[in-house]
Amino acid sequence: PCLVSCSMPRARARAMTAMDVDAAPGPLEEDCAELRALLDRATRPNVRRELQRLLGQLDAERAAAATAAAAAATSPDAKASAPPPPQAKPAPAHTPIPVAVKSAGPWTEITTFALELGTSSSATVTVDIRLKGVEQLPPESVTCDFTESSLDLKIVGLEGKNHRFLKTNLEKDIVPGDSSVRVKKNHVILTLQKVKGQYGYDYWGDLCAKGKRKPATAKTEADPSAGIMDMMKDLYDEGDDSMKKIIGEAMYKAKRGEKYEPGDLKGAGGGLDDL
């Protein structure tokens, strides 16, 4: 009699639990209902196809959960007070992954550098910038954009800072395609390829022009004296007062057709051969 009286409430509890699983609208049922409502309002084929796919997935999960709950409720070892198994939430479909896009900057200006200008026979100008640990950066963090009259070196993420070396008024033209940037231990080396004219490479007095820059042009005049006059004009524009006086007199005589000797250009420390 005791066994009968004890088993009756347990059987009744199991039956009620199974009914509750079928009747109670859980999260999956609510999700399915909302998806059906969205499907009724959707008109785009791709949207309807995606909603139908999600609805089928949720229906399958709901059926599986109901089957598992009913099996647990009818199991002899199951307790009437045991909670239903947790229901897995469906993963959102086509959720865009946020990508943090951080623009480089603000920039820390690089003001200290070593400069090797070379001579008129040198094909390149070299800029040496010392930055401790720069070689540890990935290659894409060190870039330099070259144009005929400028360079723009950018170093991103070095010890939490972004460094920049920008020069927009180079003294003479360079060849951008043949110029390069190279990273060594604690150093960034910029190699600027000079433009070669008819009489060789231009002489650089500094990295940047102090005034309006003069683009380098290859001198192709048929008259050799015209090229010499252009060279003397450049020397006049870039020389000191004594040099301007000497070259000015020589140019004046040349324009008048007067013959001048190399000795006419001597003074103030020498002639053209000393330049």
Rosetta constraint file for C-alpha pairs under 8 A:
AtomPair CA 1 CA 5 HARMONIC 6.21 0.50
AtomPair CA 2 CA 6 HARMONIC 6.09 0.50
AtomPair CA 3 CA 7 HARMONIC 6.09 0.50
AtomPair CA 4 CA 8 HARMONIC 6.29 0.50
AtomPair CA 5 CA 9 HARMONIC 7.46 0.50
AtomPair CA 6 CA 10 HARMONIC 7.04 0.50
AtomPair CA 7 CA 11 HARMONIC 6.16 0.50
AtomPair CA 8 CA 12 HARMONIC 6.24 0.50
AtomPair CA 9 CA 13 HARMONIC 6.06 0.50
AtomPair CA 10 CA 14 HARMONIC 6.24 0.50
AtomPair CA 10 CA 80 HARMONIC 6.93 0.50
AtomPair CA 11 CA 15 HARMONIC 6.35 0.50
AtomPair CA 12 CA 16 HARMONIC 6.27 0.50
AtomPair CA 13 CA 17 HARMONIC 6.12 0.50
AtomPair CA 13 CA 80 HARMONIC 5.96 0.50
AtomPair CA 14 CA 18 HARMONIC 6.37 0.50
AtomPair CA 14 CA 73 HARMONIC 5.40 0.50
AtomPair CA 14 CA 74 HARMONIC 6.20 0.50
AtomPair CA 14 CA 80 HARMONIC 6.18 0.50
AtomPair CA 15 CA 19 HARMONIC 6.35 0.50
AtomPair CA 15 CA 73 HARMONIC 7.66 0.50
AtomPair CA 15 CA 74 HARMONIC 7.85 0.50
AtomPair CA 16 CA 20 HARMONIC 6.12 0.50
AtomPair CA 17 CA 21 HARMONIC 6.33 0.50
AtomPair CA 17 CA 73 HARMONIC 6.45 0.50
AtomPair CA 17 CA 80 HARMONIC 7.51 0.50
AtomPair CA 18 CA 22 HARMONIC 6.52 0.50
AtomPair CA 18 CA 69 HARMONIC 7.24 0.50
AtomPair CA 18 CA 70 HARMONIC 5.40 0.50
AtomPair CA 18 CA 73 HARMONIC 6.19 0.50
AtomPair CA 18 CA 74 HARMONIC 7.97 0.50
AtomPair CA 19 CA 23 HARMONIC 6.00 0.50
AtomPair CA 20 CA 24 HARMONIC 5.46 0.50
AtomPair CA 21 CA 66 HARMONIC 6.47 0.50
AtomPair CA 21 CA 69 HARMONIC 6.90 0.50
AtomPair CA 21 CA 70 HARMONIC 7.40 0.50
AtomPair CA 22 CA 66 HARMONIC 6.95 0.50
AtomPair CA 25 CA 29 HARMONIC 5.50 0.50
AtomPair CA 25 CA 30 HARMONIC 6.54 0.50
AtomPair CA 26 CA 30 HARMONIC 6.38 0.50
AtomPair CA 27 CA 31 HARMONIC 6.06 0.50
AtomPair CA 28 CA 32 HARMONIC 6.11 0.50
AtomPair CA 28 CA 58 HARMONIC 6.60 0.50
AtomPair CA 28 CA 59 HARMONIC 7.90 0.50
AtomPair CA 28 CA 61 HARMONIC 7.82 0.50
AtomPair CA 28 CA 62 HARMONIC 5.95 0.50
AtomPair CA 29 CA 33 HARMONIC 6.16 0.50
AtomPair CA 29 CA 62 HARMONIC 7.17 0.50
AtomPair CA 30 CA 34 HARMONIC 6.21 0.50
AtomPair CA 31 CA 35 HARMONIC 6.14 0.50
AtomPair CA 31 CA 58 HARMONIC 7.66 0.50
AtomPair CA 32 CA 36 HARMONIC 6.16 0.50
AtomPair CA 32 CA 55 HARMONIC 6.05 0.50
AtomPair CA 32 CA 58 HARMONIC 6.46 0.50
AtomPair CA 32 CA 59 HARMONIC 6.99 0.50
AtomPair CA 33 CA 37 HARMONIC 6.31 0.50
AtomPair CA 34 CA 38 HARMONIC 6.25 0.50
AtomPair CA 35 CA 39 HARMONIC 6.03 0.50
AtomPair CA 35 CA 51 HARMONIC 6.63 0.50
AtomPair CA 35 CA 54 HARMONIC 7.89 0.50
AtomPair CA 35 CA 55 HARMONIC 6.30 0.50
AtomPair CA 36 CA 40 HARMONIC 6.22 0.50
AtomPair CA 36 CA 55 HARMONIC 7.38 0.50
AtomPair CA 37 CA 41 HARMONIC 6.63 0.50
AtomPair CA 38 CA 42 HARMONIC 6.05 0.50
AtomPair CA 38 CA 51 HARMONIC 7.70 0.50
AtomPair CA 39 CA 48 HARMONIC 6.00 0.50
AtomPair CA 39 CA 51 HARMONIC 6.22 0.50
AtomPair CA 39 CA 52 HARMONIC 7.31 0.50
AtomPair CA 42 CA 47 HARMONIC 6.71 0.50
AtomPair CA 42 CA 48 HARMONIC 5.97 0.50
AtomPair CA 43 CA 47 HARMONIC 7.43 0.50
AtomPair CA 43 CA 48 HARMONIC 6.82 0.50
AtomPair CA 44 CA 48 HARMONIC 6.13 0.50
AtomPair CA 45 CA 49 HARMONIC 6.03 0.50
AtomPair CA 46 CA 50 HARMONIC 6.21 0.50
AtomPair CA 47 CA 51 HARMONIC 6.16 0.50
AtomPair CA 48 CA 52 HARMONIC 6.05 0.50
AtomPair CA 49 CA 53 HARMONIC 6.22 0.50
AtomPair CA 50 CA 54 HARMONIC 6.29 0.50
AtomPair CA 51 CA 55 HARMONIC 6.00 0.50
AtomPair CA 52 CA 56 HARMONIC 6.08 0.50
AtomPair CA 53 CA 57 HARMONIC 6.26 0.50
AtomPair CA 54 CA 58 HARMONIC 6.15 0.50
AtomPair CA 54 CA 93 HARMONIC 7.98 0.50
AtomPair CA 55 CA 59 HARMONIC 6.06 0.50
AtomPair CA 56 CA 60 HARMONIC 6.19 0.50
AtomPair CA 57 CA 61 HARMONIC 6.31 0.50
AtomPair CA 58 CA 62 HARMONIC 5.99 0.50
AtomPair CA 58 CA 90 HARMONIC 7.21 0.50
AtomPair CA 59 CA 63 HARMONIC 6.11 0.50
AtomPair CA 60 CA 64 HARMONIC 6.15 0.50
AtomPair CA 61 CA 65 HARMONIC 6.07 0.50
AtomPair CA 62 CA 66 HARMONIC 6.12 0.50
AtomPair CA 63 CA 67 HARMONIC 6.12 0.50
AtomPair CA 64 CA 68 HARMONIC 6.12 0.50
AtomPair CA 65 CA 69 HARMONIC 6.06 0.50
AtomPair CA 65 CA 85 HARMONIC 7.72 0.50
AtomPair CA 65 CA 87 HARMONIC 7.04 0.50
AtomPair CA 66 CA 70 HARMONIC 6.09 0.50
AtomPair CA 67 CA 71 HARMONIC 6.11 0.50
AtomPair CA 68 CA 72 HARMONIC 6.14 0.50
AtomPair CA 68 CA 85 HARMONIC 7.91 0.50
AtomPair CA 69 CA 73 HARMONIC 6.11 0.50
AtomPair CA 69 CA 84 HARMONIC 6.22 0.50
AtomPair CA 69 CA 85 HARMONIC 7.00 0.50
AtomPair CA 70 CA 74 HARMONIC 6.28 0.50
AtomPair CA 71 CA 75 HARMONIC 6.14 0.50
AtomPair CA 72 CA 78 HARMONIC 6.05 0.50
AtomPair CA 73 CA 78 HARMONIC 6.23 0.50
AtomPair CA 73 CA 79 HARMONIC 7.79 0.50
AtomPair CA 73 CA 80 HARMONIC 7.30 0.50
AtomPair CA 74 CA 78 HARMONIC 7.36 0.50
AtomPair CA 78 CA 82 HARMONIC 7.10 0.50
AtomPair CA 104 CA 156 HARMONIC 6.97 0.50
AtomPair CA 104 CA 162 HARMONIC 7.06 0.50
AtomPair CA 105 CA 162 HARMONIC 6.04 0.50
AtomPair CA 106 CA 162 HARMONIC 6.78 0.50
AtomPair CA 107 CA 161 HARMONIC 7.47 0.50
AtomPair CA 107 CA 162 HARMONIC 5.16 0.50
AtomPair CA 107 CA 163 HARMONIC 5.39 0.50
AtomPair CA 107 CA 164 HARMONIC 6.00 0.50
AtomPair CA 108 CA 161 HARMONIC 7.06 0.50
AtomPair CA 108 CA 162 HARMONIC 5.93 0.50
AtomPair CA 108 CA 163 HARMONIC 4.62 0.50
AtomPair CA 108 CA 164 HARMONIC 6.05 0.50
AtomPair CA 109 CA 163 HARMONIC 5.89 0.50
AtomPair CA 109 CA 164 HARMONIC 5.14 0.50
AtomPair CA 109 CA 165 HARMONIC 6.15 0.50
AtomPair CA 110 CA 163 HARMONIC 6.44 0.50
AtomPair CA 110 CA 164 HARMONIC 5.79 0.50
AtomPair CA 110 CA 165 HARMONIC 5.21 0.50
AtomPair CA 111 CA 165 HARMONIC 7.55 0.50
AtomPair CA 112 CA 129 HARMONIC 7.04 0.50
AtomPair CA 112 CA 130 HARMONIC 7.97 0.50
AtomPair CA 113 CA 127 HARMONIC 6.77 0.50
AtomPair CA 113 CA 128 HARMONIC 5.66 0.50
AtomPair CA 113 CA 129 HARMONIC 4.74 0.50
AtomPair CA 113 CA 130 HARMONIC 6.88 0.50
AtomPair CA 114 CA 127 HARMONIC 5.81 0.50
AtomPair CA 114 CA 128 HARMONIC 4.90 0.50
AtomPair CA 114 CA 129 HARMONIC 6.45 0.50
AtomPair CA 115 CA 125 HARMONIC 7.63 0.50
AtomPair CA 115 CA 126 HARMONIC 5.91 0.50
AtomPair CA 115 CA 127 HARMONIC 4.81 0.50
AtomPair CA 115 CA 128 HARMONIC 6.33 0.50
AtomPair CA 115 CA 207 HARMONIC 7.71 0.50
AtomPair CA 116 CA 125 HARMONIC 5.88 0.50
AtomPair CA 116 CA 126 HARMONIC 5.03 0.50
AtomPair CA 116 CA 127 HARMONIC 6.49 0.50
AtomPair CA 117 CA 124 HARMONIC 7.50 0.50
AtomPair CA 117 CA 125 HARMONIC 4.86 0.50
AtomPair CA 117 CA 126 HARMONIC 6.56 0.50
AtomPair CA 117 CA 204 HARMONIC 6.10 0.50
AtomPair CA 117 CA 205 HARMONIC 7.25 0.50
AtomPair CA 117 CA 206 HARMONIC 7.14 0.50
AtomPair CA 117 CA 207 HARMONIC 7.62 0.50
AtomPair CA 118 CA 122 HARMONIC 5.41 0.50
AtomPair CA 118 CA 124 HARMONIC 7.38 0.50
AtomPair CA 118 CA 125 HARMONIC 6.56 0.50
AtomPair CA 118 CA 204 HARMONIC 7.71 0.50
AtomPair CA 119 CA 203 HARMONIC 6.01 0.50
AtomPair CA 119 CA 204 HARMONIC 7.43 0.50
AtomPair CA 120 CA 200 HARMONIC 7.01 0.50
AtomPair CA 120 CA 201 HARMONIC 5.34 0.50
AtomPair CA 120 CA 202 HARMONIC 5.55 0.50
AtomPair CA 120 CA 203 HARMONIC 4.53 0.50
AtomPair CA 120 CA 204 HARMONIC 7.59 0.50
AtomPair CA 121 CA 200 HARMONIC 6.67 0.50
AtomPair CA 121 CA 201 HARMONIC 6.00 0.50
AtomPair CA 122 CA 201 HARMONIC 6.89 0.50
AtomPair CA 123 CA 193 HARMONIC 6.19 0.50
AtomPair CA 123 CA 194 HARMONIC 5.52 0.50
AtomPair CA 123 CA 195 HARMONIC 7.93 0.50
AtomPair CA 123 CA 196 HARMONIC 7.77 0.50
AtomPair CA 123 CA 201 HARMONIC 6.46 0.50
AtomPair CA 124 CA 191 HARMONIC 6.41 0.50
AtomPair CA 124 CA 192 HARMONIC 5.35 0.50
AtomPair CA 124 CA 193 HARMONIC 4.60 0.50
AtomPair CA 124 CA 194 HARMONIC 5.34 0.50
AtomPair CA 125 CA 191 HARMONIC 5.93 0.50
AtomPair CA 125 CA 192 HARMONIC 5.01 0.50
AtomPair CA 125 CA 193 HARMONIC 6.64 0.50
AtomPair CA 125 CA 194 HARMONIC 7.12 0.50
AtomPair CA 126 CA 189 HARMONIC 7.04 0.50
AtomPair CA 126 CA 190 HARMONIC 5.73 0.50
AtomPair CA 126 CA 191 HARMONIC 4.76 0.50
AtomPair CA 126 CA 192 HARMONIC 6.23 0.50
AtomPair CA 127 CA 189 HARMONIC 5.84 0.50
AtomPair CA 127 CA 190 HARMONIC 4.97 0.50
AtomPair CA 127 CA 191 HARMONIC 6.54 0.50
AtomPair CA 128 CA 187 HARMONIC 6.73 0.50
AtomPair CA 128 CA 188 HARMONIC 6.01 0.50
AtomPair CA 128 CA 189 HARMONIC 4.79 0.50
AtomPair CA 128 CA 190 HARMONIC 6.46 0.50
AtomPair CA 129 CA 187 HARMONIC 5.58 0.50
AtomPair CA 129 CA 188 HARMONIC 5.13 0.50
AtomPair CA 129 CA 189 HARMONIC 6.39 0.50
AtomPair CA 130 CA 186 HARMONIC 5.68 0.50
AtomPair CA 130 CA 187 HARMONIC 4.45 0.50
AtomPair CA 130 CA 188 HARMONIC 6.41 0.50
AtomPair CA 131 CA 186 HARMONIC 5.00 0.50
AtomPair CA 131 CA 187 HARMONIC 5.61 0.50
AtomPair CA 131 CA 188 HARMONIC 7.30 0.50
AtomPair CA 132 CA 185 HARMONIC 7.69 0.50
AtomPair CA 132 CA 186 HARMONIC 4.38 0.50
AtomPair CA 132 CA 187 HARMONIC 7.27 0.50
AtomPair CA 133 CA 137 HARMONIC 7.76 0.50
AtomPair CA 133 CA 158 HARMONIC 7.70 0.50
AtomPair CA 133 CA 185 HARMONIC 6.88 0.50
AtomPair CA 133 CA 186 HARMONIC 5.27 0.50
AtomPair CA 134 CA 158 HARMONIC 6.67 0.50
AtomPair CA 134 CA 183 HARMONIC 7.41 0.50
AtomPair CA 134 CA 184 HARMONIC 7.83 0.50
AtomPair CA 134 CA 185 HARMONIC 6.90 0.50
AtomPair CA 134 CA 186 HARMONIC 5.51 0.50
AtomPair CA 134 CA 187 HARMONIC 6.84 0.50
AtomPair CA 134 CA 188 HARMONIC 7.65 0.50
AtomPair CA 135 CA 183 HARMONIC 6.11 0.50
AtomPair CA 135 CA 184 HARMONIC 5.96 0.50
AtomPair CA 135 CA 185 HARMONIC 5.33 0.50
AtomPair CA 135 CA 186 HARMONIC 6.33 0.50
AtomPair CA 135 CA 187 HARMONIC 7.61 0.50
AtomPair CA 137 CA 141 HARMONIC 6.28 0.50
AtomPair CA 137 CA 142 HARMONIC 7.68 0.50
AtomPair CA 137 CA 157 HARMONIC 7.73 0.50
AtomPair CA 137 CA 158 HARMONIC 7.13 0.50
AtomPair CA 138 CA 142 HARMONIC 7.64 0.50
AtomPair CA 141 CA 154 HARMONIC 7.63 0.50
AtomPair CA 141 CA 155 HARMONIC 5.63 0.50
AtomPair CA 141 CA 156 HARMONIC 5.08 0.50
AtomPair CA 141 CA 157 HARMONIC 7.18 0.50
AtomPair CA 142 CA 153 HARMONIC 7.45 0.50
AtomPair CA 142 CA 154 HARMONIC 5.87 0.50
AtomPair CA 142 CA 155 HARMONIC 4.65 0.50
AtomPair CA 142 CA 156 HARMONIC 6.67 0.50
AtomPair CA 143 CA 153 HARMONIC 5.82 0.50
AtomPair CA 143 CA 154 HARMONIC 5.41 0.50
AtomPair CA 143 CA 155 HARMONIC 6.70 0.50
AtomPair CA 143 CA 181 HARMONIC 7.37 0.50
AtomPair CA 144 CA 151 HARMONIC 6.72 0.50
AtomPair CA 144 CA 152 HARMONIC 5.27 0.50
AtomPair CA 144 CA 153 HARMONIC 4.13 0.50
AtomPair CA 144 CA 154 HARMONIC 6.14 0.50
AtomPair CA 144 CA 180 HARMONIC 7.82 0.50
AtomPair CA 144 CA 181 HARMONIC 6.52 0.50
AtomPair CA 145 CA 151 HARMONIC 5.65 0.50
AtomPair CA 145 CA 152 HARMONIC 5.07 0.50
AtomPair CA 145 CA 153 HARMONIC 6.54 0.50
AtomPair CA 146 CA 150 HARMONIC 5.97 0.50
AtomPair CA 146 CA 151 HARMONIC 4.55 0.50
AtomPair CA 146 CA 152 HARMONIC 6.56 0.50
AtomPair CA 146 CA 176 HARMONIC 5.05 0.50
AtomPair CA 146 CA 177 HARMONIC 7.86 0.50
AtomPair CA 146 CA 179 HARMONIC 7.23 0.50
AtomPair CA 147 CA 151 HARMONIC 6.30 0.50
AtomPair CA 147 CA 174 HARMONIC 7.45 0.50
AtomPair CA 147 CA 175 HARMONIC 7.55 0.50
AtomPair CA 147 CA 176 HARMONIC 5.27 0.50
AtomPair CA 148 CA 173 HARMONIC 5.12 0.50
AtomPair CA 148 CA 174 HARMONIC 4.95 0.50
AtomPair CA 148 CA 175 HARMONIC 6.00 0.50
AtomPair CA 148 CA 176 HARMONIC 5.94 0.50
AtomPair CA 149 CA 168 HARMONIC 6.30 0.50
AtomPair CA 149 CA 169 HARMONIC 5.89 0.50
AtomPair CA 149 CA 170 HARMONIC 5.20 0.50
AtomPair CA 149 CA 171 HARMONIC 7.79 0.50
AtomPair CA 149 CA 172 HARMONIC 6.95 0.50
AtomPair CA 149 CA 173 HARMONIC 5.34 0.50
AtomPair CA 149 CA 174 HARMONIC 6.57 0.50
AtomPair CA 149 CA 215 HARMONIC 7.97 0.50
AtomPair CA 150 CA 166 HARMONIC 7.65 0.50
AtomPair CA 150 CA 167 HARMONIC 5.43 0.50
AtomPair CA 150 CA 168 HARMONIC 4.23 0.50
AtomPair CA 150 CA 169 HARMONIC 5.94 0.50
AtomPair CA 150 CA 170 HARMONIC 5.75 0.50
AtomPair CA 151 CA 165 HARMONIC 7.87 0.50
AtomPair CA 151 CA 166 HARMONIC 5.91 0.50
AtomPair CA 151 CA 167 HARMONIC 5.40 0.50
AtomPair CA 151 CA 168 HARMONIC 6.45 0.50
AtomPair CA 152 CA 164 HARMONIC 7.24 0.50
AtomPair CA 152 CA 165 HARMONIC 5.88 0.50
AtomPair CA 152 CA 166 HARMONIC 4.43 0.50
AtomPair CA 152 CA 167 HARMONIC 6.44 0.50
AtomPair CA 152 CA 168 HARMONIC 7.98 0.50
AtomPair CA 153 CA 164 HARMONIC 5.56 0.50
AtomPair CA 153 CA 165 HARMONIC 4.92 0.50
AtomPair CA 153 CA 166 HARMONIC 6.18 0.50
AtomPair CA 154 CA 162 HARMONIC 7.37 0.50
AtomPair CA 154 CA 163 HARMONIC 5.92 0.50
AtomPair CA 154 CA 164 HARMONIC 4.64 0.50
AtomPair CA 154 CA 165 HARMONIC 6.61 0.50
AtomPair CA 155 CA 162 HARMONIC 5.67 0.50
AtomPair CA 155 CA 163 HARMONIC 4.98 0.50
AtomPair CA 155 CA 164 HARMONIC 6.25 0.50
AtomPair CA 156 CA 161 HARMONIC 6.76 0.50
AtomPair CA 156 CA 162 HARMONIC 4.43 0.50
AtomPair CA 156 CA 163 HARMONIC 6.39 0.50
AtomPair CA 157 CA 161 HARMONIC 5.25 0.50
AtomPair CA 157 CA 162 HARMONIC 5.42 0.50
AtomPair CA 158 CA 162 HARMONIC 6.36 0.50
AtomPair CA 158 CA 163 HARMONIC 7.69 0.50
AtomPair CA 167 CA 208 HARMONIC 7.31 0.50
AtomPair CA 168 CA 208 HARMONIC 7.98 0.50
AtomPair CA 169 CA 208 HARMONIC 5.38 0.50
AtomPair CA 169 CA 209 HARMONIC 5.98 0.50
AtomPair CA 169 CA 213 HARMONIC 6.69 0.50
AtomPair CA 170 CA 207 HARMONIC 5.78 0.50
AtomPair CA 170 CA 208 HARMONIC 4.10 0.50
AtomPair CA 170 CA 209 HARMONIC 5.75 0.50
AtomPair CA 170 CA 213 HARMONIC 7.25 0.50
AtomPair CA 171 CA 204 HARMONIC 6.79 0.50
AtomPair CA 171 CA 205 HARMONIC 7.77 0.50
AtomPair CA 171 CA 206 HARMONIC 6.56 0.50
AtomPair CA 171 CA 207 HARMONIC 5.77 0.50
AtomPair CA 171 CA 208 HARMONIC 4.38 0.50
AtomPair CA 171 CA 209 HARMONIC 4.05 0.50
AtomPair CA 171 CA 210 HARMONIC 7.78 0.50
AtomPair CA 171 CA 213 HARMONIC 5.88 0.50
AtomPair CA 171 CA 214 HARMONIC 7.23 0.50
AtomPair CA 172 CA 194 HARMONIC 7.82 0.50
AtomPair CA 172 CA 202 HARMONIC 7.45 0.50
AtomPair CA 172 CA 204 HARMONIC 7.06 0.50
AtomPair CA 172 CA 208 HARMONIC 7.90 0.50
AtomPair CA 172 CA 209 HARMONIC 7.63 0.50
AtomPair CA 172 CA 213 HARMONIC 6.93 0.50
AtomPair CA 172 CA 214 HARMONIC 6.38 0.50
AtomPair CA 172 CA 215 HARMONIC 5.84 0.50
AtomPair CA 172 CA 216 HARMONIC 6.04 0.50
AtomPair CA 173 CA 194 HARMONIC 6.71 0.50
AtomPair CA 173 CA 195 HARMONIC 6.23 0.50
AtomPair CA 173 CA 214 HARMONIC 7.99 0.50
AtomPair CA 173 CA 215 HARMONIC 5.48 0.50
AtomPair CA 173 CA 216 HARMONIC 5.41 0.50
AtomPair CA 174 CA 179 HARMONIC 7.69 0.50
AtomPair CA 174 CA 192 HARMONIC 6.30 0.50
AtomPair CA 174 CA 193 HARMONIC 5.40 0.50
AtomPair CA 174 CA 194 HARMONIC 4.72 0.50
AtomPair CA 174 CA 195 HARMONIC 5.44 0.50
AtomPair CA 175 CA 179 HARMONIC 6.29 0.50
AtomPair CA 175 CA 192 HARMONIC 7.35 0.50
AtomPair CA 175 CA 193 HARMONIC 5.36 0.50
AtomPair CA 175 CA 194 HARMONIC 6.21 0.50
AtomPair CA 175 CA 195 HARMONIC 6.10 0.50
AtomPair CA 176 CA 192 HARMONIC 7.76 0.50
AtomPair CA 176 CA 193 HARMONIC 7.37 0.50
AtomPair CA 178 CA 192 HARMONIC 7.59 0.50
AtomPair CA 178 CA 193 HARMONIC 5.85 0.50
AtomPair CA 179 CA 190 HARMONIC 7.59 0.50
AtomPair CA 179 CA 191 HARMONIC 5.49 0.50
AtomPair CA 179 CA 192 HARMONIC 4.72 0.50
AtomPair CA 179 CA 193 HARMONIC 5.14 0.50
AtomPair CA 180 CA 190 HARMONIC 5.90 0.50
AtomPair CA 180 CA 191 HARMONIC 5.28 0.50
AtomPair CA 180 CA 192 HARMONIC 6.82 0.50
AtomPair CA 181 CA 188 HARMONIC 7.03 0.50
AtomPair CA 181 CA 189 HARMONIC 5.72 0.50
AtomPair CA 181 CA 190 HARMONIC 4.64 0.50
AtomPair CA 181 CA 191 HARMONIC 6.42 0.50
AtomPair CA 182 CA 188 HARMONIC 5.81 0.50
AtomPair CA 182 CA 189 HARMONIC 5.05 0.50
AtomPair CA 182 CA 190 HARMONIC 6.48 0.50
AtomPair CA 183 CA 187 HARMONIC 6.03 0.50
AtomPair CA 183 CA 188 HARMONIC 4.62 0.50
AtomPair CA 183 CA 189 HARMONIC 6.23 0.50
AtomPair CA 184 CA 188 HARMONIC 6.11 0.50
AtomPair CA 184 CA 189 HARMONIC 7.50 0.50
AtomPair CA 194 CA 201 HARMONIC 6.49 0.50
AtomPair CA 194 CA 202 HARMONIC 7.24 0.50
AtomPair CA 195 CA 201 HARMONIC 6.22 0.50
AtomPair CA 195 CA 202 HARMONIC 7.22 0.50
AtomPair CA 195 CA 216 HARMONIC 6.76 0.50
AtomPair CA 196 CA 200 HARMONIC 5.39 0.50
AtomPair CA 196 CA 201 HARMONIC 4.57 0.50
AtomPair CA 196 CA 202 HARMONIC 7.09 0.50
AtomPair CA 196 CA 218 HARMONIC 7.06 0.50
AtomPair CA 197 CA 201 HARMONIC 5.94 0.50
AtomPair CA 197 CA 202 HARMONIC 7.47 0.50
AtomPair CA 197 CA 216 HARMONIC 7.66 0.50
AtomPair CA 197 CA 217 HARMONIC 6.54 0.50
AtomPair CA 197 CA 218 HARMONIC 4.17 0.50
AtomPair CA 197 CA 219 HARMONIC 6.16 0.50
AtomPair CA 198 CA 218 HARMONIC 5.61 0.50
AtomPair CA 198 CA 219 HARMONIC 5.37 0.50
AtomPair CA 198 CA 220 HARMONIC 6.70 0.50
AtomPair CA 199 CA 219 HARMONIC 7.83 0.50
AtomPair CA 202 CA 216 HARMONIC 7.56 0.50
AtomPair CA 209 CA 213 HARMONIC 5.52 0.50
AtomPair CA 219 CA 227 HARMONIC 6.59 0.50
AtomPair CA 221 CA 226 HARMONIC 6.67 0.50
AtomPair CA 221 CA 227 HARMONIC 6.56 0.50
AtomPair CA 223 CA 227 HARMONIC 7.12 0.50
AtomPair CA 224 CA 228 HARMONIC 6.50 0.50
AtomPair CA 225 CA 229 HARMONIC 6.14 0.50
AtomPair CA 226 CA 230 HARMONIC 6.30 0.50
AtomPair CA 227 CA 231 HARMONIC 6.23 0.50
AtomPair CA 228 CA 232 HARMONIC 6.16 0.50
AtomPair CA 229 CA 233 HARMONIC 6.10 0.50
AtomPair CA 229 CA 251 HARMONIC 7.29 0.50
AtomPair CA 230 CA 234 HARMONIC 6.31 0.50
AtomPair CA 231 CA 235 HARMONIC 6.32 0.50
AtomPair CA 232 CA 236 HARMONIC 6.06 0.50
AtomPair CA 232 CA 247 HARMONIC 6.73 0.50
AtomPair CA 232 CA 251 HARMONIC 7.65 0.50
AtomPair CA 233 CA 237 HARMONIC 6.19 0.50
AtomPair CA 233 CA 247 HARMONIC 7.96 0.50
AtomPair CA 234 CA 238 HARMONIC 6.21 0.50
AtomPair CA 235 CA 239 HARMONIC 5.61 0.50
AtomPair CA 235 CA 243 HARMONIC 7.94 0.50
AtomPair CA 235 CA 244 HARMONIC 7.88 0.50
AtomPair CA 235 CA 247 HARMONIC 7.80 0.50
AtomPair CA 236 CA 240 HARMONIC 7.99 0.50
AtomPair CA 236 CA 243 HARMONIC 6.66 0.50
AtomPair CA 236 CA 244 HARMONIC 4.91 0.50
AtomPair CA 236 CA 247 HARMONIC 6.08 0.50
AtomPair CA 236 CA 248 HARMONIC 7.10 0.50
AtomPair CA 237 CA 244 HARMONIC 7.43 0.50
AtomPair CA 239 CA 243 HARMONIC 5.44 0.50
AtomPair CA 239 CA 244 HARMONIC 5.97 0.50
AtomPair CA 240 CA 244 HARMONIC 6.11 0.50
AtomPair CA 241 CA 245 HARMONIC 6.25 0.50
AtomPair CA 242 CA 246 HARMONIC 6.34 0.50
AtomPair CA 242 CA 267 HARMONIC 7.94 0.50
AtomPair CA 242 CA 268 HARMONIC 6.13 0.50
AtomPair CA 243 CA 247 HARMONIC 6.03 0.50
AtomPair CA 243 CA 268 HARMONIC 7.12 0.50
AtomPair CA 244 CA 248 HARMONIC 5.64 0.50
AtomPair CA 245 CA 249 HARMONIC 6.28 0.50
AtomPair CA 246 CA 250 HARMONIC 6.50 0.50
AtomPair CA 246 CA 264 HARMONIC 7.64 0.50
AtomPair CA 246 CA 265 HARMONIC 5.68 0.50
AtomPair CA 246 CA 266 HARMONIC 7.52 0.50
AtomPair CA 246 CA 267 HARMONIC 7.34 0.50
AtomPair CA 247 CA 251 HARMONIC 6.06 0.50
AtomPair CA 247 CA 265 HARMONIC 6.66 0.50
AtomPair CA 248 CA 252 HARMONIC 6.07 0.50
AtomPair CA 249 CA 253 HARMONIC 6.30 0.50
AtomPair CA 250 CA 254 HARMONIC 6.20 0.50
AtomPair CA 250 CA 260 HARMONIC 6.81 0.50
AtomPair CA 250 CA 264 HARMONIC 7.02 0.50
AtomPair CA 250 CA 265 HARMONIC 6.86 0.50
AtomPair CA 251 CA 255 HARMONIC 6.17 0.50
AtomPair CA 252 CA 256 HARMONIC 6.42 0.50
AtomPair CA 253 CA 257 HARMONIC 6.24 0.50
AtomPair CA 253 CA 258 HARMONIC 5.01 0.50
AtomPair CA 253 CA 259 HARMONIC 6.91 0.50
AtomPair CA 253 CA 260 HARMONIC 6.83 0.50
AtomPair CA 254 CA 258 HARMONIC 5.66 0.50
AtomPair CA 254 CA 259 HARMONIC 6.79 0.50
AtomPair CA 254 CA 260 HARMONIC 7.28 0.50
AtomPair CA 260 CA 264 HARMONIC 6.41 0.50
AtomPair CA 261 CA 265 HARMONIC 7.61 0.50
AtomPair CA 262 CA 266 HARMONIC 7.12 0.50
AtomPair CA 262 CA 271 HARMONIC 7.41 0.50
AtomPair CA 263 CA 271 HARMONIC 7.50 0.50
AtomPair CA 265 CA 270 HARMONIC 7.72 0.50
AtomPair CA 265 CA 271 HARMONIC 5.11 0.50
AtomPair CA 265 CA 272 HARMONIC 6.84 0.50
AtomPair CA 266 CA 270 HARMONIC 4.97 0.50
AtomPair CA 266 CA 271 HARMONIC 4.24 0.50
AtomPair CA 266 CA 272 HARMONIC 7.66 0.50
AtomPair CA 267 CA 271 HARMONIC 6.41 0.50
AtomPair CA 270 CA 274 HARMONIC 5.74 0.50
AtomPair CA 271 CA 275 HARMONIC 7.09 0.50
